[in-house]
Amino acid sequence: MSATTRAVWGRTEQQDFRSRVRGTLLGAAVGDALGAPLDGLTLEEIRQVYGPEGLGDLAFGHGRRGAITHRTQLTLFSVDGLVRAQVRRDTGVWHPPTDLHRAYLRWAATQRDWGPDERRKDDGWLAREEWLYARRSPDRACLRGLGDDIMGTLDAPKNPGEPGPEAAARSAPFGLLVGWEPQLVLQLAIECATQTHGHPTAYLAAGAYAVIMHALARGESLEAAVQRALALLAPRPGQQPVADALQHALGAVRQGMPTPEGIEELAGSGTAERVLAVAVYCALVGEDVRHGLCLAVNHGGPSGAAGALTGGLLGALHGETALPPAWLAELEGRPTMLVLADDFAMETTQGAALHSPTGAAPGWLARYPRA
């Protein structure tokens, strides 16, 4: 990848960016926790269990309310990998997809091991968080793609027949690289998606979602963000299903009040581009964050993935303070997410002071080792 641009930050800009980073991670996690208990249920079954209006509050899953799944786990390791990539850049050895692959392998270890291995000093602080060592219905494509040390690439993707939304659901952090050019954000998200989901609609949907997030993090409207993604996708082979789904989402906004049946039609077979369309639609038509998230999960499609994608959009669009406080209070792992979000914001705005060759901070390098 070519060099990226560096942003100049004032205090107000730093505070706004930190709020959007926090909003993105917390919003995606809340959407994941809200929708996960509905995964595998039909719309009729959802109404039988939760009433005619469907689910309207956090429900029990994995033994508690507010439990996150592998989608949030992988999103957090995406952030960790991005910070580590920026730290390693000072060494002159810089290939972000490789750093993200290493981060995803650290996640894969949490799915096999009982707990952190203190002998692995280069794992960094996130991999030592014991609460992450919980197997939360991990996607089989993720486990297969990260089951060995071989990294999937565009030329040799892992699981080339897998069109699901799980790679997109961990891709929100790529959009927070606000100092990068949008086409580089698109490329990085695509390359990292191919490490587990090698079908073109899966990795292009992940790239489109990252571009949309990138525009939102820079203060653009959601409609403008979608148009930017469509423009950048246009020359990519295999992009038409993703473009059609996004256009369908934009058109559906003008077709009256949202209904679960209409959202289910958008979701279709639950492939990545269709779930992305659900997220865009629900973020556009929701009266507030809570309403948008409830719309996103109450259907017979992949509710957890749809909730995660929608929550990321709404969190980036409105910031941390727009998220429902009662849901945040019950969200599993919230303290870790806040620390990670603030670390990412600090790396983005003050990275040169933390790990440049002339001014490295030992504490930062202990948290995010270069190795």
Secondary structure, DSSP 4 states (H G I P E B T S, - for coil): -PPPP-----HHHHHHHHHHHHHHHHHHHHHHHHHGGGTT--HHHHHHHH-TT---S--EETTEET---HHHHHHHHHHHHHHHHHHHHTTT---HHHHHHHHHHHHHHHTTSSS--TT-GGGTTGGG-GGG-------HHHHHHTSSSPPP-SSS-SSTT---SHHHHT-GGGGG-TTS-HHHHHHHHHHHHTTT--SHHHHHHHHHHHHHHHHHHTT--HHHHHHHHHHHHTTSTT-HHHHHHHHHHHHHTTSSS--HHHHHHHHTT--HHHHHHHHHHHHHH-SSHHHHHHHHHSSSS-HHHHHHHHHHHHHHHH-GGGS-HHHHHH-TTHHHHHHHHHHHHHHHHHHHHHH-TTS--HHHHHHS---
